[in-house]
Amino acid sequence: MSTAQRRSSDPIKIKQFVTNPKGHRIAVTIDIKEYERLEKILKLIPSSEAWLYENSEALESVGKGLQDAAQGKVSKLNLKDL
């Protein structure tokens, strides 16, 4: 198996990626201090919200909604009209 270097834009401090013969990333190596940092962060996420981080489509949608709101692209919705 070959390895690839990490990108500077990755939110997790990855030492290196492990790739399969087709070049797909299948694993990573991280420093133990980075693992401990991630473990602490994950404990802060309530279980009722953890599903969002496991659903990339929903997480992307929420991110887009937050960007739209930050740019003032919002509209009011009257619940009685639904």
Backbone as numpy.savetxt, mean C-alpha at the origin, in Angstrom:
# Nx Ny Nz CAx CAy CAz Cx Cy Cz
17.66 -18.26 -9.18 16.82 -17.07 -9.18 17.69 -15.82 -9.18
17.25 -14.83 -9.89 17.99 -13.58 -9.94 17.43 -12.61 -8.91
18.13 -11.53 -8.70 17.67 -10.50 -7.77 17.68 -9.17 -8.47
16.85 -8.28 -7.99 16.79 -6.92 -8.54 16.92 -5.93 -7.41
17.51 -4.80 -7.67 17.68 -3.78 -6.64 16.37 -3.06 -6.37
16.23 -2.51 -5.19 15.02 -1.81 -4.80 14.93 -0.46 -5.50
13.71 0.06 -5.56 13.47 1.40 -6.08 13.44 2.37 -4.92
13.85 3.59 -5.13 13.84 4.58 -4.05 12.43 5.01 -3.68
11.43 4.73 -4.53 10.05 5.15 -4.25 9.28 4.12 -3.41
9.87 2.98 -3.10 9.18 1.97 -2.32 8.97 2.45 -0.88
7.74 2.35 -0.34 7.48 2.81 1.02 8.12 1.92 2.10
8.48 0.71 1.74 9.14 -0.21 2.65 10.61 -0.26 2.26
11.49 -0.19 3.25 12.92 -0.21 2.96 13.35 -1.64 2.65
13.30 -1.97 1.38 13.61 -3.31 0.91 15.09 -3.39 0.54
15.77 -4.44 1.04 17.17 -4.63 0.67 17.28 -5.06 -0.78
16.49 -6.06 -1.16 16.48 -6.49 -2.55 15.25 -7.33 -2.82
14.87 -7.38 -4.10 13.77 -8.21 -4.55 14.34 -9.53 -5.05
13.59 -10.59 -4.85 13.94 -11.88 -5.43 12.96 -12.11 -6.57
13.50 -12.40 -7.74 12.65 -12.59 -8.90 12.77 -14.02 -9.43
11.72 -14.45 -10.10 11.77 -15.78 -10.72 12.42 -15.66 -12.10
12.63 -16.76 -12.80 13.28 -16.68 -14.12 12.56 -15.79 -15.13
11.25 -15.56 -14.95 10.51 -14.68 -15.85 10.63 -13.20 -15.46
11.31 -12.93 -14.35 11.49 -11.56 -13.91 10.41 -11.04 -12.98
9.47 -11.90 -12.56 8.42 -11.49 -11.63 8.95 -11.50 -10.21
8.61 -10.48 -9.45 9.04 -10.41 -8.05 8.24 -11.44 -7.25
8.94 -12.27 -6.51 8.27 -13.30 -5.73 8.56 -13.20 -4.24
9.57 -12.41 -3.86 9.92 -12.26 -2.45 10.82 -11.04 -2.29
10.98 -10.61 -1.05 11.89 -9.51 -0.75 12.70 -9.85 0.48
13.81 -9.17 0.63 14.56 -9.26 1.89 14.57 -7.88 2.50
14.34 -7.84 3.83 14.36 -6.57 4.55 15.20 -6.75 5.82
15.67 -5.66 6.33 16.44 -5.63 7.57 15.51 -5.90 8.75
16.01 -6.51 9.80 15.18 -6.84 10.97 14.59 -5.57 11.60
15.32 -4.47 11.58 14.78 -3.22 12.13 13.59 -2.72 11.31
13.65 -2.91 9.99 12.53 -2.54 9.13 11.33 -3.43 9.42
11.58 -4.71 9.64 10.49 -5.64 10.00 9.82 -5.19 11.29
10.59 -4.84 12.29 10.03 -4.39 13.57 9.24 -3.11 13.40
9.71 -2.20 12.54 8.97 -0.95 12.26 7.63 -1.27 11.61
7.64 -2.16 10.63 6.40 -2.53 9.95 5.43 -3.23 10.89
5.97 -4.07 11.76 5.12 -4.79 12.72 4.38 -3.81 13.63
5.08 -2.77 14.08 4.45 -1.75 14.93 3.35 -1.01 14.18
3.62 -0.67 12.93 2.64 0.05 12.10 1.40 -0.82 11.90
1.60 -2.08 11.58 0.47 -2.97 11.32 -0.41 -3.16 12.55
0.18 -3.10 13.72 -0.61 -3.23 14.95 -1.51 -2.02 15.18
-1.18 -0.90 14.54 -1.97 0.33 14.69 -3.23 0.33 13.82
-3.25 -0.51 12.80 -4.39 -0.54 11.88 -5.50 -1.39 12.51
-6.67 -0.81 12.79 -7.77 -1.59 13.36 -8.20 -2.71 12.41
-8.57 -3.84 12.96 -8.97 -4.98 12.12 -10.16 -4.63 11.24
-11.01 -3.71 11.72 -12.17 -3.31 10.92 -11.78 -2.54 9.66
-10.53 -2.04 9.61 -10.06 -1.28 8.45 -8.98 -2.03 7.67
-8.50 -3.14 8.18 -7.41 -3.88 7.53 -7.81 -4.38 6.15
-9.08 -4.66 5.93 -9.53 -5.16 4.64 -9.18 -4.21 3.50
-9.18 -2.90 3.81 -8.90 -1.91 2.78 -7.49 -2.08 2.21
-6.54 -2.40 3.10 -5.16 -2.55 2.65 -4.95 -3.88 1.93
-5.89 -4.77 2.03 -5.82 -6.05 1.32 -6.57 -6.00 0.00
-7.31 -4.92 -0.25 -8.09 -4.76 -1.47 -7.51 -3.58 -2.25
-6.60 -3.87 -3.18 -5.89 -2.80 -3.88 -6.83 -1.90 -4.68
-7.90 -2.46 -5.22 -8.85 -1.65 -6.00 -9.57 -0.65 -5.09
-10.00 -1.10 -3.93 -10.67 -0.20 -2.98 -9.71 0.85 -2.45
-8.47 0.44 -2.15 -7.49 1.38 -1.63 -7.17 2.46 -2.67
-7.07 2.06 -3.93 -6.83 3.02 -5.01 -8.00 3.99 -5.13
-9.22 3.49 -5.00 -10.40 4.33 -5.10 -10.45 5.35 -3.96
-10.13 4.91 -2.76 -10.10 5.83 -1.62 -9.03 6.89 -1.83
-7.86 6.47 -2.30 -6.78 7.43 -2.58 -7.19 8.46 -3.60
-7.87 8.02 -4.66 -8.34 8.96 -5.69 -9.37 9.92 -5.10
-10.26 9.39 -4.27 -11.25 10.25 -3.63 -10.61 11.30 -2.74
-9.58 10.92 -2.02 -8.88 11.88 -1.15 -8.16 12.94 -1.99
-7.57 12.53 -3.11 -6.93 13.50 -3.99 -7.95 14.47 -4.57
-9.10 13.94 -5.01 -10.15 14.79 -5.54 -10.63 15.81 -4.50
-10.82 15.33 -3.28 -11.28 16.22 -2.20 -10.24 17.30 -1.91
-8.96 16.93 -1.93 -7.90 17.90 -1.68 -7.86 18.98 -2.76
-8.27 18.63 -3.97 -8.29 19.58 -5.09 -9.62 20.31 -5.19
-10.51 20.07 -4.25 -11.80 20.75 -4.25 -12.82 20.15 -5.19
-12.54 18.97 -5.70 -13.47 18.30 -6.63 -14.48 17.49 -5.81
-15.38 18.21 -5.15 -16.39 17.56 -4.32 -17.77 18.10 -4.66
-18.76 17.33 -4.34 -20.13 17.79 -4.53 -20.96 17.29 -3.36
-22.03 18.04 -3.05 -22.90 17.64 -1.96 -23.95 16.68 -2.46
-24.27 15.72 -1.63 -25.27 14.72 -1.98 -26.38 14.78 -0.94
-27.59 14.95 -1.40 -28.74 14.96 -0.50 -29.25 13.53 -0.40
-29.15 12.93 0.77 -29.55 11.54 0.96 -31.03 11.33 0.69
-31.84 12.36 0.83 -33.26 12.22 0.56 -33.54 12.04 -0.92
-32.58 12.45 -1.78 -32.76 12.31 -3.22 -32.46 10.90 -3.72
-31.90 10.08 -2.86 -31.54 8.71 -3.28 -32.71 7.78 -3.30
